Amino acid sequence: MKIFVYSYREFDEAEYFQKFSREYGVEIGFTSEEPTMENVHLAEGCEYLSIITTKVDARLMEQFHKLGVKMISTRTIGYDHVDIAAAERMGMHVSNVSYSPECVADYTIMLILMSIRRMKRIMQREELNDFSLPGLQGRELPNFTVGVLGTGRIGRAVIRNLSGFGCRIYAYDRYEDDSVKQYAMYADLETIYRECDLITLHMPLLDDNFHMIDSSALSKMKDGVVIINTARGGLIDTKALIEGVESGKISAAGLDVIEDEFGMYYHDRKSDVLSKRDLYILRGFPNVIVTPHMAFYTDQAVSDMVKNSILSCIYHAAGKEDPWAIV
């Protein structure tokens, strides 16, 4: 079988595509470009595609369908960039991948600690030889009550890591996991909003949780709450977040994802004027850390992403159960 790979990265993915394509006897075609109407023809002759976090809308999906593409595998956990409804209408299949949860879990703990210890401001001042103390006093994690929204593989790893700091932990998920209960107490959102000093998000973005953290949710939270998001930007209403920071409702935020980030990250845009006003506002706050969707980015995760995208296509072609199948 042949898989066509869009957004192929020579500097980090190539060695794994070469390794696993040989191991599994798969032919790989590739381009460094993301899928567009202008390059859709590159996938001709391939029934399987591998992409990353680039938009595949209904129009693009239709063109792939006409070329005979049966399945699109995204080398990411999130799949909100793919028009799932369009794929279902056309009888096309979509899958995501899983990778080591430790990459995002580690990064989440880093953002938590950097946020509550005012690390952004410390580093900014240090560069100017300003070694003064006012405004830099931090807080200690054992004194926090933390709410973890989403207890999938990543959320569970975050909870396990947090347990070592001695903080009180609440968890929320539609489906409770017994392994979580040795470290955390499941609670409803109202309880978490009311009781927690820090809330960290680890959910996929779905229609029913879009902007789950909005002005209404924030109004129910403690004054000075800390917000961490290493999941999907659309889980948080950015306007409400900005208002929360400006009013002091939010004392700090650590964001690895933001709304409307497609087409921006993973490119050199330093000489471009970006039409991302909210991003500029967020980055201007001394108590808000914004990183460019990097929580996943480790050697183990990249290897897992490539391997599992290939395996997902292989399983589908062979009629086997695909653990990453979305539709």
C-alpha positions as CSV (number, residue, x, y, z in Angstrom):
1,M,0.0,0.0,0.0
2,K,1.0,3.6,-0.5
3,I,0.4,6.5,2.0
4,F,0.8,10.1,0.9
5,V,2.2,12.3,3.6
6,Y,1.4,16.0,3.8
7,S,3.4,18.4,6.0
8,Y,6.4,16.0,5.9
9,R,9.1,17.4,8.1
10,E,12.6,16.4,7.0
11,F,14.3,17.6,10.2
12,D,12.4,15.4,12.7
13,E,9.9,13.1,11.1
14,A,11.9,11.8,8.1
15,E,14.0,9.2,10.1
16,Y,10.8,7.7,11.6
17,F,8.9,7.6,8.3
18,Q,11.9,5.8,6.7
19,K,12.2,3.5,9.7
20,F,8.5,2.5,9.9
21,S,7.8,2.4,6.2
22,R,10.6,-0.2,5.9
23,E,9.5,-2.1,8.9
24,Y,5.8,-2.4,7.8
25,G,6.5,-2.6,4.0
26,V,4.6,0.6,3.1
27,E,5.5,3.0,0.3
28,I,5.6,6.6,1.3
29,G,5.0,9.6,-1.0
30,F,5.4,13.0,0.6
31,T,5.5,16.8,0.4
32,S,6.5,19.4,3.0
33,E,3.4,21.4,2.0
34,E,0.2,21.3,3.8
35,P,-2.9,20.0,1.9
36,T,-4.5,22.6,-0.3
37,M,-6.7,22.8,-3.4
38,E,-3.5,23.6,-5.4
39,N,-1.6,20.4,-4.4
40,V,-4.5,17.9,-3.9
41,H,-3.3,16.2,-7.1
42,L,-0.2,15.0,-5.4
43,A,-2.3,12.4,-3.6
44,E,-3.5,10.8,-6.8
45,G,-3.0,7.1,-6.7
46,C,-3.0,6.9,-2.9
47,E,-5.9,5.6,-0.9
48,Y,-4.4,6.8,2.4
49,L,-3.2,10.2,3.6
50,S,-1.3,11.3,6.6
51,I,-1.6,14.9,7.8
52,I,-1.0,17.1,10.8
53,T,-2.9,20.1,12.3
54,T,-3.9,21.7,9.0
55,K,-7.4,22.4,7.9
56,V,-9.1,19.8,5.7
57,D,-12.5,21.3,5.0
58,A,-15.5,19.8,3.0
59,R,-14.2,21.3,-0.2
60,L,-10.8,19.7,0.1
61,M,-12.3,16.5,1.4
62,E,-14.4,16.3,-1.7
63,Q,-11.4,16.6,-4.0
64,F,-9.6,13.9,-2.1
65,H,-12.7,11.7,-2.4
66,K,-12.7,12.2,-6.1
67,L,-9.1,11.0,-6.3
68,G,-10.0,7.8,-4.6
69,V,-8.7,8.6,-1.1
70,K,-10.4,6.3,1.4
71,M,-8.9,7.5,4.7
72,I,-7.1,10.4,6.3
73,S,-5.0,9.9,9.3
74,T,-3.9,12.9,11.3
75,R,-0.7,12.6,13.2
76,T,-2.2,14.3,16.1
77,I,-4.5,13.5,19.0
78,G,-6.8,16.3,18.2
79,Y,-8.9,16.1,15.0
80,D,-11.0,19.3,15.1
81,H,-9.1,20.5,12.0
82,V,-10.7,17.8,9.9
83,D,-14.4,18.1,8.7
84,I,-15.6,14.9,10.2
85,A,-19.2,15.4,9.1
86,A,-18.1,15.8,5.5
87,A,-16.0,12.7,5.7
88,E,-19.0,10.7,7.0
89,R,-21.2,12.0,4.1
90,M,-18.6,10.8,1.6
91,G,-18.0,7.5,3.2
92,M,-14.4,8.4,4.0
93,H,-12.6,7.3,7.1
94,V,-10.6,9.5,9.6
95,S,-8.3,8.5,12.4
96,N,-6.1,10.3,14.9
97,V,-3.1,8.9,16.8
98,S,-2.0,8.5,20.4
99,Y,1.5,9.1,21.7
100,S,3.3,9.0,25.0
101,P,1.2,11.1,27.4
102,E,4.3,12.1,29.3
103,C,5.3,14.8,26.9
104,V,2.2,16.9,27.4
105,A,1.9,16.0,31.1
106,D,5.5,17.1,31.8
107,Y,4.9,20.4,29.9
108,T,1.7,21.0,31.8
109,I,3.6,20.7,35.1
110,M,6.2,23.1,33.8
111,L,3.6,25.7,32.8
112,I,1.9,25.3,36.2
113,L,5.1,25.9,38.1
114,M,6.2,28.8,35.8
115,S,2.8,30.4,36.2
116,I,2.6,30.2,40.0
117,R,6.3,31.3,40.5
118,R,6.0,34.3,38.1
119,M,8.8,32.9,35.9
120,K,8.0,35.0,32.9
121,R,8.6,38.2,34.8
122,I,11.6,36.8,36.6
123,M,13.3,35.9,33.3
124,Q,12.3,39.3,31.7
125,R,13.8,41.2,34.6
126,E,17.0,39.1,34.7
127,E,17.8,40.0,31.1
128,L,17.8,43.6,32.1
129,N,19.9,43.1,35.2
130,D,16.9,43.9,37.4
131,F,17.3,41.7,40.4
132,S,14.7,43.3,42.6
133,L,12.0,41.3,44.5
134,P,8.8,43.3,44.4
135,G,6.1,41.7,42.3
136,L,7.9,38.4,42.0
137,Q,6.7,36.6,45.1
138,G,5.3,33.2,44.1
139,R,3.1,30.5,45.6
140,E,3.7,26.9,46.5
141,L,1.9,24.1,44.8
142,P,1.1,22.0,47.9
143,N,-1.1,24.9,49.0
144,F,-3.2,24.6,45.8
145,T,-6.5,22.8,45.1
146,V,-6.2,21.8,41.4
147,G,-8.9,20.9,39.0
148,V,-8.1,18.6,36.1
149,L,-10.6,18.7,33.3
150,G,-10.3,15.5,31.3
151,T,-8.9,12.2,32.6
152,G,-7.8,10.5,29.4
153,R,-4.2,9.3,29.1
154,I,-2.8,12.8,29.4
155,G,-5.1,14.0,32.2
156,R,-4.3,10.9,34.2
157,A,-0.5,11.4,33.8
158,V,-0.9,15.0,34.9
159,I,-2.9,13.9,38.0
160,R,-0.3,11.3,38.8
161,N,2.5,13.9,38.6
162,L,0.6,16.5,40.6
163,S,0.0,14.0,43.4
164,G,3.7,14.1,44.1
165,F,3.5,17.8,45.0
166,G,0.9,17.2,47.8
167,C,-1.8,19.4,46.4
168,R,-5.5,18.5,46.6
169,I,-6.8,17.3,43.3
170,Y,-10.3,17.3,41.8
171,A,-11.0,15.7,38.4
172,Y,-13.8,15.9,35.9
173,D,-14.7,13.7,33.0
174,R,-17.8,12.2,31.5
175,Y,-16.3,8.8,32.1
176,E,-14.7,8.1,35.4
177,D,-11.5,6.1,35.6
178,D,-10.8,4.1,38.7
179,S,-7.1,4.6,38.5
180,V,-7.6,8.3,39.0
181,K,-9.4,7.8,42.3
182,Q,-6.2,6.9,44.2
183,Y,-5.0,10.5,43.6
184,A,-8.0,12.7,42.9
185,M,-11.7,13.1,43.7
186,Y,-14.2,13.3,40.8
187,A,-16.5,16.3,41.0
188,D,-18.8,18.2,38.8
189,L,-17.8,21.4,37.0
190,E,-19.6,23.6,39.5
191,T,-17.6,22.2,42.4
192,I,-14.3,22.5,40.5
193,Y,-15.0,26.1,39.5
194,R,-15.9,27.0,43.1
195,E,-13.2,25.1,44.9
196,C,-10.1,25.1,42.8
197,D,-7.2,27.6,42.8
198,L,-5.9,26.3,39.5
199,I,-7.7,24.6,36.6
200,T,-5.9,22.7,33.8
201,L,-7.6,21.5,30.6
202,H,-7.0,18.1,29.0
203,M,-10.0,17.5,26.8
204,P,-10.5,17.1,23.0
205,L,-12.4,20.0,21.4
206,L,-16.0,19.0,20.6
207,D,-19.1,20.9,19.7
208,D,-20.5,20.6,23.2
209,N,-17.4,21.9,25.0
210,F,-16.4,24.8,22.7
211,H,-15.7,27.8,25.0
212,M,-16.5,25.8,28.1
213,I,-14.3,28.3,30.0
214,D,-16.2,31.5,29.2
215,S,-17.3,34.6,31.2
216,S,-20.0,32.6,32.9
217,A,-17.6,29.8,34.0
218,L,-15.0,32.3,35.1
219,S,-17.6,34.2,37.3
220,K,-18.0,31.0,39.3
221,M,-14.3,30.6,39.9
222,K,-12.2,31.9,42.8
223,D,-10.7,35.3,42.4
224,G,-7.1,34.9,41.4
225,V,-7.6,31.5,39.7
226,V,-4.8,30.1,37.5
227,I,-5.7,28.7,34.1
228,I,-3.6,26.2,32.2
229,N,-4.4,24.9,28.7
230,T,-2.3,22.4,26.8
231,A,-5.3,20.8,25.0
232,R,-7.2,22.9,22.4
233,G,-7.5,26.7,22.2
234,G,-11.2,26.6,21.5
235,L,-12.0,25.2,25.0
236,I,-11.5,28.8,26.2
237,D,-13.2,32.0,25.1
238,T,-10.2,34.2,24.5
239,K,-12.1,37.4,25.0
240,A,-13.3,36.3,28.3
241,L,-9.8,35.1,29.3
242,I,-8.4,38.5,28.4
243,E,-11.1,40.3,30.4
244,G,-10.4,37.9,33.3
245,V,-6.7,38.7,33.3
246,E,-7.4,42.5,33.1
247,S,-9.8,42.4,36.0
248,G,-7.6,40.3,38.2
249,K,-10.0,37.4,38.2
250,I,-7.3,35.3,36.6
251,S,-3.9,35.7,38.4
252,A,-1.9,33.8,35.8
253,A,-2.3,31.7,32.7
254,G,-0.2,29.2,30.9
255,L,-1.3,28.6,27.4
256,D,0.3,26.2,24.8
257,V,-2.7,26.6,22.6
258,I,-5.0,29.5,21.5
259,E,-8.0,29.9,19.3
260,D,-7.5,30.4,15.6
261,E,-3.9,29.2,15.5
262,F,-4.1,27.2,12.3
263,G,-1.7,28.4,9.6
264,M,0.5,30.2,12.1
265,Y,2.5,27.8,14.2
266,Y,5.4,25.7,12.9
267,H,6.3,28.4,10.4
268,D,8.8,31.2,10.5
269,R,6.6,34.3,10.7
270,K,8.9,36.7,12.4
271,S,8.8,39.2,9.6
272,D,5.0,38.9,9.1
273,V,2.3,41.1,10.5
274,L,0.0,38.6,12.0
275,S,-3.8,39.2,12.1
276,K,-3.9,37.7,15.6
277,R,-4.7,40.7,17.9
278,D,-5.7,38.5,20.8
279,L,-2.3,36.7,20.7
280,Y,-0.5,40.0,20.9
281,I,-2.6,41.1,23.9
282,L,-2.1,37.8,25.7
283,R,1.7,37.9,25.1
284,G,1.8,41.5,26.5
285,F,0.6,40.4,30.0
286,P,3.4,39.9,32.5
287,N,1.4,37.0,34.1
288,V,0.5,35.1,30.9
289,I,2.8,32.6,29.2
290,V,2.0,31.7,25.6
291,T,3.9,29.0,23.9
292,P,3.4,27.8,20.2
293,H,1.7,24.4,20.6
294,M,4.9,22.7,21.7
295,A,3.7,20.5,24.6
296,F,3.7,17.4,22.4
297,Y,7.1,17.9,20.9
298,T,9.6,15.3,22.1
299,D,11.5,12.6,20.3
300,Q,9.3,9.8,21.7
301,A,6.1,11.6,20.7
302,V,7.2,12.3,17.1
303,S,8.2,8.6,16.7
304,D,4.8,7.5,18.1
305,M,2.9,9.9,15.9
306,V,4.5,8.7,12.7
307,K,4.3,5.0,13.7
308,N,0.7,5.1,14.7
309,S,-0.4,7.0,11.7
310,I,1.1,4.4,9.5
311,L,-0.3,1.6,11.6
312,S,-3.8,3.1,11.5
313,C,-3.8,3.1,7.7
314,I,-2.4,-0.5,7.6
315,Y,-5.1,-1.7,10.0
316,H,-7.9,-0.2,8.0
317,A,-6.5,-1.6,4.7
318,A,-6.4,-5.0,6.3
319,G,-9.9,-4.8,7.7
320,K,-8.6,-5.0,11.2
321,E,-9.8,-3.1,14.2
322,D,-8.2,0.4,14.3
323,P,-7.8,1.7,17.8
324,W,-7.5,5.3,16.4
325,A,-10.5,5.3,14.2
326,I,-12.8,8.4,14.5
327,V,-15.2,7.6,11.6
